[in-house]
Structure formats: structure tokens, C-alpha cells
Amino acid sequence: WAARDLVSYLPGLWMLIFSLGLFSARPYLPRTLGWVALFYGAAGTILLMKTPENLTSANLYMGAVFGGGQLLSSLVFYWNLERGNDG
């Protein structure tokens, strides 16, 4: 089946689409979130260029990239948190 061969491209494609979503929401989010979007885009491009034969390893890469990206996003939001001047 040709469709089974194309399934291995889905994690990389997901990363690229998620990257585009972050870039499009950039005017409403902290400016440094663009670096996180660039991370997702680069990881998606690399994964599409080096598509693994095994779908399990592609899913592991997707989970690792998503976890790392969410960690980066949380750090960006924490650094840009508005803090009151109590004191």
C-alpha cells in the first residue's frame, strides 16, 4: 500500500504545520516565541528529510520534539511573565 509508506511523513508534517500556527499567532504572543516556532519548523524539516523506516521511532521523535518545544514555550512564557512591583 502506498498509504502506509506515507504515514511515516505525518510526524514531520505535523511539526511543520504546528510551526506555521505558532508563527501566525506571533503578534498575539511574546516575541521570543518565534524561536520556538523556528525549533518546530527545523525539527519538522529534518524529520521529513530523514524519514525513519520504523513508524515507532518517528513517533518517539515527535514526542521528544513536542516535549522539548513545550518546555521551551513554558520558559518563554515564564520569562515574559508580567510581575507586579510589590514592595
N, CA, C and O atoms as CSV, one atom per row, in Angstrom:
chain,resi,resn,atom,element,x,y,z
A,1,TRP,N,N,0.824,-1.176,0.000
A,1,TRP,CA,C,0.000,0.000,0.000
A,1,TRP,C,C,0.872,1.244,0.000
A,1,TRP,O,O,1.868,1.317,0.721
A,2,ALA,N,N,0.501,2.196,-0.793
A,2,ALA,CA,C,1.247,3.462,-0.829
A,2,ALA,C,C,0.930,4.319,0.385
A,2,ALA,O,O,1.769,5.095,0.840
A,3,ALA,N,N,-0.281,4.179,0.908
A,3,ALA,CA,C,-0.680,4.997,2.066
A,3,ALA,C,C,0.146,4.644,3.298
A,3,ALA,O,O,0.431,5.524,4.110
A,4,ARG,N,N,0.533,3.397,3.458
A,4,ARG,CA,C,1.360,3.013,4.603
A,4,ARG,C,C,2.744,3.629,4.521
A,4,ARG,O,O,3.346,3.932,5.551
A,5,ASP,N,N,3.250,3.816,3.333
A,5,ASP,CA,C,4.551,4.461,3.177
A,5,ASP,C,C,4.480,5.944,3.515
A,5,ASP,O,O,5.458,6.520,3.992
A,6,LEU,N,N,3.346,6.557,3.274
A,6,LEU,CA,C,3.195,7.984,3.529
A,6,LEU,C,C,2.924,8.303,4.994
A,6,LEU,O,O,3.084,9.451,5.411
A,7,VAL,N,N,2.519,7.322,5.775
A,7,VAL,CA,C,2.221,7.553,7.187
A,7,VAL,C,C,3.465,8.004,7.938
A,7,VAL,O,O,3.358,8.767,8.898
A,8,SER,N,N,4.637,7.552,7.524
A,8,SER,CA,C,5.870,7.931,8.221
A,8,SER,C,C,6.195,9.414,8.053
A,8,SER,O,O,7.031,9.941,8.787
A,9,TYR,N,N,5.563,10.088,7.115
A,9,TYR,CA,C,5.779,11.521,6.929
A,9,TYR,C,C,4.913,12.380,7.856
A,9,TYR,O,O,5.155,13.580,7.989
A,10,LEU,N,N,3.925,11.789,8.486
A,10,LEU,CA,C,2.985,12.567,9.296
A,10,LEU,C,C,3.622,13.296,10.485
A,10,LEU,O,O,3.266,14.451,10.715
A,11,PRO,N,N,4.539,12.699,11.253
A,11,PRO,CA,C,5.129,13.462,12.365
A,11,PRO,C,C,5.874,14.716,11.904
A,11,PRO,O,O,5.744,15.769,12.528
A,12,GLY,N,N,6.647,14.620,10.832
A,12,GLY,CA,C,7.351,15.794,10.315
A,12,GLY,C,C,6.397,16.843,9.772
A,12,GLY,O,O,6.609,18.042,9.953
A,13,LEU,N,N,5.349,16.388,9.108
A,13,LEU,CA,C,4.341,17.313,8.594
A,13,LEU,C,C,3.603,18.001,9.733
A,13,LEU,O,O,3.294,19.190,9.649
A,14,TRP,N,N,3.320,17.256,10.798
A,14,TRP,CA,C,2.665,17.846,11.969
A,14,TRP,C,C,3.534,18.946,12.557
A,14,TRP,O,O,3.032,20.014,12.908
A,15,MET,N,N,4.839,18.692,12.666
A,15,MET,CA,C,5.746,19.703,13.234
A,15,MET,C,C,5.763,20.970,12.386
A,15,MET,O,O,5.768,22.078,12.922
A,16,LEU,N,N,5.771,20.811,11.076
A,16,LEU,CA,C,5.775,21.988,10.203
A,16,LEU,C,C,4.480,22.779,10.322
A,16,LEU,O,O,4.509,24.009,10.360
A,17,ILE,N,N,3.355,22.096,10.380
A,17,ILE,CA,C,2.073,22.791,10.499
A,17,ILE,C,C,1.953,23.471,11.857
A,17,ILE,O,O,1.424,24.579,11.948
A,18,PHE,N,N,2.438,22.823,12.912
A,18,PHE,CA,C,2.432,23.433,14.242
A,18,PHE,C,C,3.324,24.669,14.265
A,18,PHE,O,O,2.997,25.666,14.908
A,19,SER,N,N,4.438,24.599,13.570
A,19,SER,CA,C,5.341,25.749,13.457
A,19,SER,C,C,4.653,26.918,12.752
A,19,SER,O,O,4.774,28.065,13.184
A,20,LEU,N,N,3.940,26.631,11.679
A,20,LEU,CA,C,3.220,27.691,10.968
A,20,LEU,C,C,2.140,28.311,11.841
A,20,LEU,O,O,1.903,29.518,11.777
A,21,GLY,N,N,1.481,27.489,12.659
A,21,GLY,CA,C,0.474,28.007,13.582
A,21,GLY,C,C,1.090,28.937,14.612
A,21,GLY,O,O,0.512,29.973,14.940
A,22,LEU,N,N,2.257,28.575,15.124
A,22,LEU,CA,C,2.930,29.449,16.090
A,22,LEU,C,C,3.383,30.753,15.440
A,22,LEU,O,O,3.264,31.823,16.037
A,23,PHE,N,N,3.900,30.663,14.220
A,23,PHE,CA,C,4.305,31.884,13.518
A,23,PHE,C,C,3.114,32.798,13.251
A,23,PHE,O,O,3.237,34.021,13.330
A,24,SER,N,N,1.965,32.209,12.937
A,24,SER,CA,C,0.799,33.050,12.644
A,24,SER,C,C,0.231,33.690,13.902
A,24,SER,O,O,-0.393,34.747,13.821
A,25,ALA,N,N,0.431,33.077,15.060
A,25,ALA,CA,C,-0.065,33.642,16.327
A,25,ALA,C,C,0.956,34.556,16.988
A,25,ALA,O,O,0.705,35.077,18.074
A,26,ARG,N,N,2.091,34.755,16.356
A,26,ARG,CA,C,3.171,35.537,16.959
A,26,ARG,C,C,2.802,36.972,17.320
A,26,ARG,O,O,3.323,37.475,18.315
A,27,PRO,N,N,1.947,37.659,16.587
A,27,PRO,CA,C,1.596,39.024,17.005
A,27,PRO,C,C,0.867,39.085,18.341
A,27,PRO,O,O,0.861,40.126,18.997
A,28,TYR,N,N,0.258,37.989,18.744
A,28,TYR,CA,C,-0.530,37.974,19.976
A,28,TYR,C,C,0.206,37.321,21.144
A,28,TYR,O,O,-0.305,37.299,22.264
A,29,LEU,N,N,1.377,36.800,20.894
A,29,LEU,CA,C,2.166,36.082,21.897
A,29,LEU,C,C,3.496,36.800,22.093
A,29,LEU,O,O,3.822,37.701,21.321
A,30,PRO,N,N,4.267,36.424,23.105
A,30,PRO,CA,C,5.582,37.052,23.270
A,30,PRO,C,C,6.448,36.885,22.023
A,30,PRO,O,O,6.405,35.861,21.341
A,31,ARG,N,N,7.222,37.910,21.755
A,31,ARG,CA,C,8.019,37.936,20.530
A,31,ARG,C,C,9.019,36.782,20.447
A,31,ARG,O,O,9.290,36.268,19.361
A,32,THR,N,N,9.560,36.381,21.582
A,32,THR,CA,C,10.569,35.321,21.572
A,32,THR,C,C,9.991,33.936,21.275
A,32,THR,O,O,10.746,32.976,21.120
A,33,LEU,N,N,8.676,33.824,21.197
A,33,LEU,CA,C,8.081,32.544,20.843
A,33,LEU,C,C,8.374,32.174,19.385
A,33,LEU,O,O,8.185,31.028,18.978
A,34,GLY,N,N,8.832,33.145,18.616
A,34,GLY,CA,C,9.243,32.859,17.244
A,34,GLY,C,C,10.393,31.863,17.184
A,34,GLY,O,O,10.506,31.097,16.227
A,35,TRP,N,N,11.250,31.872,18.206
A,35,TRP,CA,C,12.356,30.913,18.255
A,35,TRP,C,C,11.836,29.494,18.480
A,35,TRP,O,O,12.393,28.532,17.951
A,36,VAL,N,N,10.787,29.371,19.249
A,36,VAL,CA,C,10.175,28.054,19.468
A,36,VAL,C,C,9.542,27.571,18.165
A,36,VAL,O,O,9.650,26.396,17.815
A,37,ALA,N,N,8.891,28.471,17.456
A,37,ALA,CA,C,8.303,28.107,16.163
A,37,ALA,C,C,9.396,27.692,15.179
A,37,ALA,O,O,9.209,26.766,14.388
A,38,LEU,N,N,10.526,28.375,15.232
A,38,LEU,CA,C,11.655,28.007,14.375
A,38,LEU,C,C,12.188,26.618,14.748
A,38,LEU,O,O,12.579,25.843,13.876
A,39,PHE,N,N,12.199,26.316,16.042
A,39,PHE,CA,C,12.624,24.992,16.505
A,39,PHE,C,C,11.714,23.910,15.932
A,39,PHE,O,O,12.197,22.903,15.414
A,40,TYR,N,N,10.396,24.112,16.022
A,40,TYR,CA,C,9.458,23.135,15.477
A,40,TYR,C,C,9.629,23.007,13.960
A,40,TYR,O,O,9.592,21.897,13.429
A,41,GLY,N,N,9.813,24.110,13.271
A,41,GLY,CA,C,9.979,24.066,11.821
A,41,GLY,C,C,11.247,23.343,11.408
A,41,GLY,O,O,11.240,22.550,10.466
A,42,ALA,N,N,12.344,23.618,12.116
A,42,ALA,CA,C,13.599,22.943,11.792
A,42,ALA,C,C,13.519,21.448,12.087
A,42,ALA,O,O,14.003,20.629,11.306
A,43,ALA,N,N,12.911,21.099,13.207
A,43,ALA,CA,C,12.778,19.682,13.551
A,43,ALA,C,C,11.885,18.960,12.542
A,43,ALA,O,O,12.169,17.824,12.161
A,44,GLY,N,N,10.816,19.614,12.113
A,44,GLY,CA,C,9.943,19.007,11.110
A,44,GLY,C,C,10.637,18.822,9.777
A,44,GLY,O,O,10.458,17.803,9.110
A,45,THR,N,N,11.423,19.800,9.393
A,45,THR,CA,C,12.171,19.690,8.133
A,45,THR,C,C,13.192,18.562,8.198
A,45,THR,O,O,13.331,17.787,7.251
A,46,ILE,N,N,13.903,18.473,9.314
A,46,ILE,CA,C,14.888,17.401,9.470
A,46,ILE,C,C,14.207,16.038,9.456
A,46,ILE,O,O,14.703,15.096,8.837
A,47,LEU,N,N,13.072,15.935,10.137
A,47,LEU,CA,C,12.377,14.657,10.177
A,47,LEU,C,C,11.807,14.280,8.809
A,47,LEU,O,O,11.742,13.098,8.474
A,48,LEU,N,N,11.398,15.265,8.023
A,48,LEU,CA,C,10.914,14.947,6.668
A,48,LEU,C,C,12.066,14.535,5.756
A,48,LEU,O,O,11.899,13.679,4.887
A,49,MET,N,N,13.235,15.144,5.953
A,49,MET,CA,C,14.380,14.781,5.118
A,49,MET,C,C,14.930,13.404,5.486
A,49,MET,O,O,15.390,12.666,4.615
A,50,LYS,N,N,14.884,13.058,6.768
A,50,LYS,CA,C,15.386,11.767,7.234
A,50,LYS,C,C,14.225,10.959,7.796
A,50,LYS,O,O,14.198,10.654,8.988
A,51,THR,N,N,13.287,10.620,6.962
A,51,THR,CA,C,12.113,9.876,7.406
A,51,THR,C,C,12.543,8.486,7.869
A,51,THR,O,O,13.128,7.723,7.100
A,52,PRO,N,N,12.251,8.162,9.129
A,52,PRO,CA,C,12.639,6.834,9.622
A,52,PRO,C,C,11.801,5.734,8.992
A,52,PRO,O,O,10.635,5.928,8.649
A,53,GLU,N,N,12.425,4.581,8.851
A,53,GLU,CA,C,11.725,3.427,8.286
A,53,GLU,C,C,10.643,2.933,9.238
A,53,GLU,O,O,9.575,2.490,8.814
A,54,ASN,N,N,10.936,3.018,10.519
A,54,ASN,CA,C,10.046,2.484,11.539
A,54,ASN,C,C,9.149,3.602,12.056
A,54,ASN,O,O,9.639,4.654,12.466
A,55,LEU,N,N,7.863,3.383,12.039
A,55,LEU,CA,C,6.923,4.410,12.494
A,55,LEU,C,C,7.038,4.647,13.996
A,55,LEU,O,O,6.757,5.749,14.467
A,56,THR,N,N,7.442,3.640,14.747
A,56,THR,CA,C,7.600,3.806,16.192
A,56,THR,C,C,8.680,4.822,16.508
A,56,THR,O,O,8.502,5.649,17.402
A,57,SER,N,N,9.797,4.779,15.796
A,57,SER,CA,C,10.858,5.755,16.048
A,57,SER,C,C,10.427,7.153,15.605
A,57,SER,O,O,10.832,8.139,16.222
A,58,ALA,N,N,9.626,7.260,14.566
A,58,ALA,CA,C,9.114,8.573,14.153
A,58,ALA,C,C,8.219,9.159,15.236
A,58,ALA,O,O,8.258,10.361,15.500
A,59,ASN,N,N,7.414,8.309,15.860
A,59,ASN,CA,C,6.559,8.788,16.942
A,59,ASN,C,C,7.371,9.183,18.164
A,59,ASN,O,O,7.008,10.126,18.868
A,60,LEU,N,N,8.463,8.477,18.427
A,60,LEU,CA,C,9.342,8.861,19.533
A,60,LEU,C,C,9.981,10.217,19.264
A,60,LEU,O,O,10.083,11.044,20.169
A,61,TYR,N,N,10.412,10.452,18.025
A,61,TYR,CA,C,10.973,11.753,17.667
A,61,TYR,C,C,9.927,12.850,17.844
A,61,TYR,O,O,10.225,13.931,18.351
A,62,MET,N,N,8.707,12.558,17.422
A,62,MET,CA,C,7.638,13.547,17.535
A,62,MET,C,C,7.365,13.871,19.001
A,62,MET,O,O,7.177,15.035,19.354
A,63,GLY,N,N,7.342,12.865,19.842
A,63,GLY,CA,C,7.129,13.099,21.268
A,63,GLY,C,C,8.258,13.884,21.898
A,63,GLY,O,O,8.020,14.763,22.727
A,64,ALA,N,N,9.492,13.575,21.513
A,64,ALA,CA,C,10.640,14.293,22.062
A,64,ALA,C,C,10.639,15.754,21.616
A,64,ALA,O,O,10.914,16.647,22.416
A,65,VAL,N,N,10.332,16.000,20.346
A,65,VAL,CA,C,10.292,17.373,19.842
A,65,VAL,C,C,9.145,18.145,20.486
A,65,VAL,O,O,9.307,19.309,20.850
A,66,PHE,N,N,7.989,17.502,20.626
A,66,PHE,CA,C,6.858,18.176,21.242
A,66,PHE,C,C,7.152,18.502,22.706
A,66,PHE,O,O,6.848,19.601,23.169
A,67,GLY,N,N,7.740,17.556,23.433
A,67,GLY,CA,C,8.093,17.807,24.823
A,67,GLY,C,C,9.118,18.919,24.966
A,67,GLY,O,O,8.984,19.783,25.832
A,68,GLY,N,N,10.140,18.901,24.121
A,68,GLY,CA,C,11.146,19.956,24.154
A,68,GLY,C,C,10.574,21.309,23.770
A,68,GLY,O,O,10.922,22.328,24.367
A,69,GLY,N,N,9.706,21.322,22.786
A,69,GLY,CA,C,9.079,22.575,22.361
A,69,GLY,C,C,8.159,23.143,23.424
A,69,GLY,O,O,8.118,24.355,23.632
A,70,GLN,N,N,7.422,22.275,24.095
A,70,GLN,CA,C,6.550,22.747,25.168
A,70,GLN,C,C,7.367,23.263,26.350
A,70,GLN,O,O,6.976,24.233,26.999
A,71,LEU,N,N,8.493,22.623,26.629
A,71,LEU,CA,C,9.380,23.117,27.680
A,71,LEU,C,C,9.930,24.491,27.310
A,71,LEU,O,O,9.969,25.392,28.148
A,72,LEU,N,N,10.353,24.652,26.062
A,72,LEU,CA,C,10.835,25.964,25.607
A,72,LEU,C,C,9.730,27.017,25.676
A,72,LEU,O,O,9.970,28.150,26.092
A,73,SER,N,N,8.529,26.639,25.268
A,73,SER,CA,C,7.404,27.577,25.319
A,73,SER,C,C,7.102,28.011,26.748
A,73,SER,O,O,6.847,29.187,27.005
A,74,SER,N,N,7.133,27.065,27.669
A,74,SER,CA,C,6.859,27.428,29.060
A,74,SER,C,C,7.945,28.340,29.613
A,74,SER,O,O,7.649,29.239,30.400
A,75,LEU,N,N,9.196,28.124,29.217
A,75,LEU,CA,C,10.269,29.020,29.652
A,75,LEU,C,C,10.095,30.424,29.080
A,75,LEU,O,O,10.325,31.412,29.776
A,76,VAL,N,N,9.691,30.511,27.824
A,76,VAL,CA,C,9.448,31.825,27.203
A,76,VAL,C,C,8.324,32.547,27.925
A,76,VAL,O,O,8.439,33.736,28.222
A,77,PHE,N,N,7.240,31.842,28.210
A,77,PHE,CA,C,6.136,32.478,28.922
A,77,PHE,C,C,6.525,32.867,30.342
A,77,PHE,O,O,6.078,33.900,30.839
A,78,TYR,N,N,7.342,32.066,30.996
A,78,TYR,CA,C,7.775,32.399,32.344
A,78,TYR,C,C,8.663,33.639,32.347
A,78,TYR,O,O,8.520,34.507,33.209
A,79,TRP,N,N,9.584,33.723,31.380
A,79,TRP,CA,C,10.479,34.877,31.310
A,79,TRP,C,C,9.739,36.157,30.948
A,79,TRP,O,O,10.183,37.247,31.309
A,80,ASN,N,N,8.622,36.045,30.244
A,80,ASN,CA,C,7.854,37.212,29.841
A,80,ASN,C,C,6.653,37.468,30.734
A,80,ASN,O,O,5.772,38.252,30.382
A,81,LEU,N,N,6.612,36.817,31.882
A,81,LEU,CA,C,5.511,36.993,32.812
A,81,LEU,C,C,5.546,38.397,33.412
A,81,LEU,O,O,6.582,38.868,33.882
A,82,GLU,N,N,4.400,39.042,33.382
A,82,GLU,CA,C,4.318,40.388,33.989
A,82,GLU,C,C,4.232,40.224,35.491
A,82,GLU,O,O,3.333,39.565,36.014
A,83,ARG,N,N,5.171,40.828,36.165
A,83,ARG,CA,C,5.217,40.722,37.609
A,83,ARG,C,C,4.958,42.105,38.206
A,83,ARG,O,O,5.469,43.115,37.723
A,84,GLY,N,N,4.169,42.123,39.248
A,84,GLY,CA,C,3.883,43.393,39.925
A,84,GLY,C,C,5.053,43.814,40.817
A,84,GLY,O,O,5.849,42.983,41.255
A,85,ASN,N,N,5.137,45.090,41.071
A,85,ASN,CA,C,6.196,45.607,41.932
A,85,ASN,C,C,5.647,45.774,43.339
A,85,ASN,O,O,5.342,46.887,43.770
A,86,ASP,N,N,5.525,44.675,44.043
A,86,ASP,CA,C,5.050,44.714,45.425
A,86,ASP,C,C,6.249,44.919,46.355
A,86,ASP,O,O,7.075,44.021,46.521
A,87,GLY,N,N,6.333,46.060,46.935
A,87,GLY,CA,C,7.427,46.230,47.888
A,87,GLY,C,C,8.056,47.520,47.847
A,87,GLY,O,O,8.991,47.775,48.607
